[in-house]
Amino acid sequence: MEIHDDDEGRARTQDSAMTKTSLDTYCLLGRSGLRVSPLALGTMTFGTEWGWGADERDARRIFDTYVARGGNFIDTANAYTGGTAEKYVGAFAENRRDRLVIATKYTATMEPTNPNSGGNHRKSLVRAVEASLRRLRTDYIDLLFLHAWDETTPIDELARAFDDLVRSGKVLHMAMSNVPAWQTARLQSYAELRGTPPIVALQIEYNLIERTGEREMIPMAKELGMAVMPWSPLASGVLTGKYTVKDLDVGTGVGEPGGTRKNVAAAQNSLHARGISIAEVVKTLAVELEASPAQVALGWVRHQPGITSPIVGARTLSQLDDNLAALDVELSPDQLARLAAVSAFELGYPHEMLARDMTRAVMFGSAKVQGLTA
């Protein structure tokens, strides 16, 4: 077993002879002491209610295999497959609960006609946690994510509600997902000032097709002590190479979790001509590396600065095996450069303006200052 931390000035390894990462090579979760696996097991595929998930038997095999290989980081949410995912996790974790780090989320409504069932506010938070505890068959949640920003709940209400839950012991750590960087930074600053629970992790969509988190989200997380857990590292399956330009006309059903995986990929804005062109380069590198496209795409995410635990989901055991093999993939500088080129995006203002030679000359003149980045 190995434990390492990406934060500057702290221990990187306990065994320098170990060259390959494994699920039991644990990372520290942000500025917490919680030890988690380098790949988290996502459970949005647990349950058949949405038309494309794994039934209970297959979901258990996936769960048991991940844990047997040393994995301890389970990611779920209250609304995944209408609550079935949490129920499966609770059943599968029986008799080994304390060995696992279970993350779940609130925000999504479980009662569409009840205006207070969803959202970020205190009532939604408290009721969602109580319901998740019942479905998970546990008396505490290791890591609770706010699932998406509702644009209505005051920061101080959130901070105080988080504080109450942590003090009660029902939640150990707080985290954010799908929230503007400036709002997350406000909440972290409030926590530092008022002594409420800090945000220790951040979930963002991050993959070769969606890299814009590099503008604000990832730098913010590094600066403020949050682990980054990319969701959809395979871009809803587009980066596995299973789609072609013929799949761009997805028809009806886009915008709902039910239906087909192709509809979900389109709804997530991953299935388009640019995404297909990126996937083609991934497939080319997969041949060079004698790996699968999924392993190359996951390997790229794992190579990026500031990334702690990408979330991998699987509908079958063979998909899980393929994803976990990404831990053995090593991309050369040339291969990383090729992927960076095909997936390039505009950083936009003010980042590009600040990187211009004229701007830097005005600020620094001819002085050479260590630590400056272009």
Secondary structure, 3 states (H helix, E strand, C coil): CEEECCCCCCCCCCCCCCCCCCCCEEEECCCCCCEECCCEEECCCECCCCCCCECHHHHHHHHHHHHHCCCCEEECCCCHHHHHHHHHHHHHCCCCHHHCEEEEEECCCCCCCCCCCCCCCHHHHHHHHHHHHHHHCCCCEEEEEECCCCCCCCHHHHHHHHHHHHHHCCEEEEEEECCCHHHHHHHHHHHHHHCCCCEEEEEEECCCCCCHHHCCHHHHHHHHCCEEEEECCCCCCHHHCCCCHHHCCCCCCCCCCCCCHHHHHHHCCCCCHHHHHHHHHHHHHHHHHCCCHHHHHHHHHHHCCCECCCEEECCCHHHHHHHHHHHHCCCCHHHHHHHHHHCCCCCCCCHHHHHCHHHHHHHHCCCCCCCCCC
